[in-house]
Amino acid sequence: MRIRVIVTIILSQFACTSVWFAANAVIPELAGTWNIPLDSIGIFTSATQFGFILGTLALALFGIADKFSPSKVFLLCGLLAAGSNWALLLPNLNIYSITFFRGITGIALAGVYPIGIKLASDYYQNGLGRALGFLVGMLVLGTAIPHFFNYISLEDSLKDVIQLTSGLAAFGALLVGFTVPKGPYHIVSNQKFDLSKIAIAFKNSSFRKAAFGYFGHMWELYTFWAFVPIIIKLYNQTNHTNLSISFWSFVVIGIGAFSCIYGGFLALKYSSQWVAKYSLSISMICCLLCPFAFFTPSIIFIVFMLIWGMMVIADSPQFSTLVAQSAPAAVKGTAITLVNCIGYALTIVSIQLTEYSIHLYNYWGFLLLSIGPILGFLYFQKKLN
């Protein structure tokens, strides 16, 4: 029973999160169709992240994750994500309407990703790190798959990518909504939102340090994912090469799924703290080395990007595990959601600052990504001493 349920959650997480970067994968097509700037990638990504923040904040304020069936919340939000993503195919769009729809998609995803973690934690107490390794691994593949759809599209890549990702999201929502019951460790709470109880969670050393490690990780993660195509494009321009942007964006982002899964098994052998620490430290080094990678041969550049793609996400399920395990049981869903909310707020700042930094300093601007991992590592390191 538990294995079937976790496999269902994992597949649904992959399907629903495919809409997250759907617009990013077809920015040139959107720009050509609706006469919008090519550098709108930062605007659309930030709109999705801002919507996610609003959604997670609403879930936290009203305690939805703790008061209602997580499966039904996942169902409704997954369908909303599919619909708002499909809306990118409506006629007469402009930069404002596309930004609006990306914001709605972000709001809907707030009921998918953190709720998926909540569903998994309702079925697992021991071995949660491994379960979340698979869960976040599927989120990574979901994030990467629009780039693959764009790569294999034969004619209308905009239509193909949006239709395929929207269909996947609707399928994933229905799968969880009608086949995943409440878990044995699910606690129903009818308490009103009480900020003091969340504050109590942050007074707990284990919860606080896991959360701050997660925040440092988030500063880097989504900005890296958003700018992988830009990094490859800049490398091509700098070295006069012709690396496939769509294909390598899919591979670099998607390979993180395997490091998440492998990290889950390592967490069983060692600990979630151990995996999170070493993943974050290697990712931090990649941030610092990024500008120098532009001066290397293509094979070394690709290997570097693959290592970065693995390490940038390998710590995510382990930080989520540590947050879930150290949160007070009665407000677990709300605490997880609020930590997600803060983490995604940081991604907006990181995305906008990095985009500005790149305009000023070209590939040297990516050094800005190292700020989060450095601070997160220093804070989280206290927990391990």
C-alpha positions in Angstrom: 0.0 0.0 0.0 2.7 2.5 1.1 4.9 1.7 -1.9 2.0 2.1 -4.4 1.0 5.4 -2.8 4.5 6.9 -2.9 5.0 5.8 -6.5 1.7 7.6 -7.4 2.7 10.7 -5.6 6.1 10.7 -7.3 4.6 10.3 -10.8 2.1 12.9 -10.1 4.7 15.3 -8.8 6.6 14.9 -12.1 3.5 15.4 -14.2 2.2 18.5 -12.4 5.6 20.3 -12.1 6.1 20.0 -15.8 4.3 23.3 -16.1 6.7 25.2 -13.9 9.3 26.0 -16.5 7.1 25.5 -19.6 7.2 29.2 -20.6 11.0 29.3 -20.1 11.5 26.5 -22.6 9.6 28.4 -25.3 10.7 32.0 -24.6 11.9 32.6 -28.2 8.7 31.2 -29.6 6.6 33.4 -27.2 8.7 36.4 -28.1 8.3 35.8 -31.8 4.5 35.1 -31.6 3.5 38.0 -29.4 6.3 40.5 -30.0 7.6 40.5 -26.5 11.3 41.0 -25.4 13.6 38.0 -25.5 14.8 38.9 -22.0 11.4 38.3 -20.5 12.6 35.1 -18.9 13.3 36.8 -15.7 9.9 38.4 -15.6 8.0 35.2 -16.3 10.1 33.1 -13.9 9.7 35.7 -11.1 5.9 35.9 -11.8 5.7 32.1 -11.3 7.8 32.3 -8.2 5.8 35.2 -6.8 2.5 33.3 -7.4 4.0 30.3 -5.6 4.8 32.6 -2.7 1.2 34.0 -2.6 -0.1 30.4 -2.8 2.1 29.1 0.0 1.4 32.1 2.2 -2.4 31.5 1.7 -2.0 27.8 2.5 0.0 28.7 5.7 -2.3 31.5 6.9 -5.4 29.3 6.6 -3.7 26.1 7.6 -5.2 24.4 4.5 -2.5 21.7 4.5 -3.5 20.6 8.0 -7.2 21.1 7.9 -8.2 19.5 4.6 -7.4 16.4 2.7 -4.0 16.9 1.1 -5.0 14.8 -1.9 -8.0 17.0 -2.7 -5.9 20.1 -2.4 -3.4 18.6 -4.8 -6.2 17.7 -7.2 -7.7 21.2 -7.3 -4.4 22.9 -7.5 -3.0 20.5 -10.2 -6.0 21.2 -12.4 -5.6 24.9 -11.9 -2.0 24.7 -12.9 -2.9 22.8 -16.1 -5.5 25.3 -17.0 -3.4 28.4 -16.4 -0.5 26.9 -18.4 -2.8 26.0 -21.3 -3.9 29.6 -21.3 -0.6 30.5 -22.9 -2.2 29.3 -26.2 -5.0 31.8 -26.1 -5.1 34.4 -28.8 -4.0 38.1 -28.5 -1.6 37.6 -25.5 0.9 40.2 -24.4 3.7 40.4 -21.8 1.1 41.4 -19.2 -1.4 38.6 -19.8 1.4 36.0 -20.0 2.9 37.3 -16.7 -0.6 37.0 -15.1 -1.1 33.4 -16.2 2.4 32.5 -15.0 1.5 34.0 -11.6 -1.7 31.9 -11.5 0.4 28.8 -12.4 2.7 29.6 -9.5 -0.2 30.0 -7.1 -1.5 26.6 -8.2 1.9 24.9 -7.8 1.9 25.9 -4.1 -0.8 23.2 -3.7 1.4 20.7 -5.5 5.0 20.7 -4.4 4.7 21.3 -0.6 1.5 19.3 -0.5 3.3 16.4 -2.2 5.9 16.6 0.6 3.2 16.7 3.2 1.5 13.6 1.6 4.8 11.7 1.7 5.5 12.7 5.3 2.0 11.4 6.2 3.1 7.9 5.0 6.7 7.9 6.2 8.4 8.6 9.5 11.5 6.4 9.0 13.1 6.6 5.5 11.5 10.0 4.7 14.8 11.2 3.2 14.8 8.4 0.6 11.1 9.0 -0.2 11.7 12.7 -0.7 14.8 11.9 -2.8 12.5 10.3 -5.3 9.8 13.0 -4.9 12.2 15.9 -5.5 13.9 13.9 -8.3 10.6 13.8 -10.1 10.1 17.5 -9.6 13.5 18.0 -11.3 12.5 15.9 -14.3 9.2 17.8 -14.4 11.2 21.0 -14.5 13.4 19.7 -17.2 10.9 18.0 -19.4 9.6 21.2 -21.3 13.1 21.6 -22.7 13.0 18.1 -24.0 9.6 18.6 -25.5 10.9 21.7 -27.2 13.9 19.7 -28.5 11.8 17.0 -30.1 9.1 19.2 -31.4 8.9 19.0 -35.2 6.7 22.0 -36.1 5.0 24.2 -33.6 7.1 23.9 -30.4 5.1 26.5 -28.5 1.9 24.5 -29.0 3.5 21.2 -28.5 5.3 22.1 -25.2 2.3 23.8 -23.7 -0.2 21.1 -24.6 2.0 18.3 -23.5 2.8 19.9 -20.1 -0.8 20.9 -19.5 -2.0 17.4 -20.2 0.6 15.9 -17.9 -0.4 18.3 -15.1 -4.1 17.4 -15.4 -3.2 13.7 -15.4 -1.1 14.0 -12.3 -3.8 16.0 -10.4 -6.4 13.4 -11.2 -4.1 10.5 -10.2 -3.5 11.8 -6.7 -6.9 13.2 -6.2 -8.7 9.9 -6.8 -6.1 7.2 -5.7 -4.2 8.6 -2.7 -6.0 8.4 0.7 -4.9 10.1 3.9 -1.7 8.6 5.3 -1.4 6.8 8.7 0.6 9.7 10.1 -1.8 12.5 8.9 -3.0 14.7 11.7 -6.1 16.8 11.2 -5.9 20.2 12.8 -8.8 22.7 13.1 -6.7 25.3 14.9 -6.7 28.8 13.5 -3.4 30.1 12.2 -1.2 31.2 15.1 2.0 32.8 14.2 3.3 32.2 17.7 3.2 28.4 17.0 5.3 28.8 13.9 7.6 31.0 15.9 8.0 28.2 18.3 9.1 26.0 15.5 11.8 28.5 14.5 13.0 28.6 18.1 13.8 24.9 17.7 17.5 24.7 16.8 17.1 21.7 14.4 14.2 23.3 12.6 15.8 26.7 12.3 19.1 25.5 11.0 17.5 23.2 8.5 15.3 26.1 7.3 18.2 28.5 6.9 20.3 25.9 5.1 17.3 25.4 2.8 17.1 29.2 2.2 20.7 29.3 1.1 20.1 26.4 -1.2 17.0 28.1 -2.7 18.9 31.4 -3.5 20.9 29.4 -6.0 18.5 26.6 -7.3 15.8 28.3 -9.3 18.0 31.0 -10.6 20.4 28.3 -11.9 17.5 26.4 -13.5 16.1 29.6 -15.1 19.5 30.6 -16.5 20.8 27.3 -17.7 19.8 28.1 -21.3 21.4 31.5 -20.9 24.6 30.0 -19.6 24.8 27.6 -22.6 23.9 30.4 -25.0 26.7 32.6 -23.5 29.1 29.8 -23.8 28.2 29.3 -27.5 28.7 33.1 -28.1 32.0 33.3 -26.2 33.5 30.2 -27.8 31.8 30.2 -31.2 30.3 26.7 -30.5 26.9 25.3 -31.4 25.8 23.3 -28.3 22.1 22.5 -28.5 20.5 24.8 -25.9 17.2 22.8 -25.5 18.9 19.4 -25.3 21.6 20.3 -22.9 19.3 22.4 -20.8 17.1 19.3 -20.4 20.1 17.1 -19.6 21.8 19.5 -17.1 18.5 20.1 -15.2 17.2 16.6 -15.5 20.3 14.8 -14.3 19.6 16.3 -10.9 16.8 13.7 -10.5 19.4 10.9 -10.2 21.4 12.8 -7.6 18.3 13.3 -5.6 17.4 9.6 -5.7 21.0 8.5 -5.0 21.2 11.1 -2.2 18.2 9.6 -0.6 20.0 6.2 -0.4 23.1 7.9 1.0 20.9 9.6 3.6 19.9 6.1 4.9 23.5 5.0 5.1 24.9 8.3 6.6 22.3 11.0 7.4 20.2 13.7 5.8 22.5 16.2 7.4 25.6 14.6 5.8 24.1 14.6 2.3 22.8 18.2 2.6 26.2 19.5 3.9 28.3 18.0 1.1 25.8 18.7 -1.7 25.6 22.3 -0.7 29.4 22.7 -0.4 30.0 21.2 -3.9 27.3 23.4 -5.4 28.8 26.4 -3.7 32.2 25.6 -5.4 30.4 25.3 -8.7 29.0 28.8 -8.3 32.5 30.2 -7.7 34.0 28.4 -10.6 31.2 29.2 -13.1 32.8 32.2 -14.8 36.0 30.2 -15.4 34.1 27.4 -17.1 33.5 29.7 -20.1 37.2 29.4 -20.9 37.3 25.6 -21.0 36.8 23.2 -23.9 33.2 22.1 -24.6 33.6 18.6 -23.0 34.9 20.1 -19.8 32.2 22.8 -19.8 29.5 20.1 -20.2 30.9 17.9 -17.5 31.1 21.0 -15.2 27.4 21.8 -15.9 26.4 18.2 -15.3 28.1 18.2 -11.9 26.5 21.5 -11.0 23.1 20.2 -12.2 23.4 17.2 -9.9 24.7 19.1 -6.8 22.4 22.1 -7.0 19.4 19.9 -6.2 20.8 16.9 -4.3 20.4 18.7 -0.9 16.8 19.8 -1.5 15.0 16.6 -0.4 17.3 16.3 2.6 16.7 19.9 3.8 13.0 19.2 3.3 13.3 16.0 5.3 15.0 17.9 8.1 12.4 20.6 8.1 9.5 18.1 8.1 11.1 15.9 10.9 11.8 18.9 13.2 8.5 20.7 12.7 5.8 20.4 15.4 3.4 17.7 14.4 0.2 19.8 14.8 1.5 22.5 12.3 3.8 20.3 10.2 2.0 21.1 6.9 1.8 24.8 7.7 5.5 25.0 8.8 6.7 23.2 5.6 4.6 25.5 3.5 5.8 28.6 5.2 9.5 27.6 4.9 8.8 27.0 1.2 7.2 30.4 1.0 10.3 32.2 2.4 12.6 30.1 0.2 10.8 31.0 -3.0 10.7 34.7 -2.0 14.5 34.6 -2.0 14.4 33.1 -5.5 12.7 36.2 -6.9 15.4 38.5 -5.4 18.1 36.1 -6.7 16.6 35.9 -10.2 16.2 39.7 -10.6 19.7 40.5 -9.2 21.4 37.8 -11.3 19.7 39.0 -14.5 20.8 42.6 -13.8 24.3 41.4 -12.8 24.6 39.5 -16.1 23.7 42.6 -18.1 26.5 44.5 -16.3 29.2 41.9 -16.0 28.3 39.1 -18.5 29.2 35.6 -17.2 31.0 37.1 -14.2 27.5 38.0 -12.9 26.8 34.4 -12.0 29.2 34.8 -9.0 26.2 36.3 -7.3 24.7 32.8 -7.0 27.4 31.9 -4.5 26.0 34.2 -1.8 23.2 31.8 -0.8 25.2 28.6 -0.6 28.0 30.3 1.3 25.7 31.7 4.0 23.5 28.6 4.1 26.6 26.4 4.5 28.1 28.5 7.3 24.8 28.5 9.2 24.0 24.8 8.6 27.5 23.8 9.5 26.8 24.8 13.1 24.3 21.9 13.3 26.9 19.4 12.4 29.7 20.4 14.8 
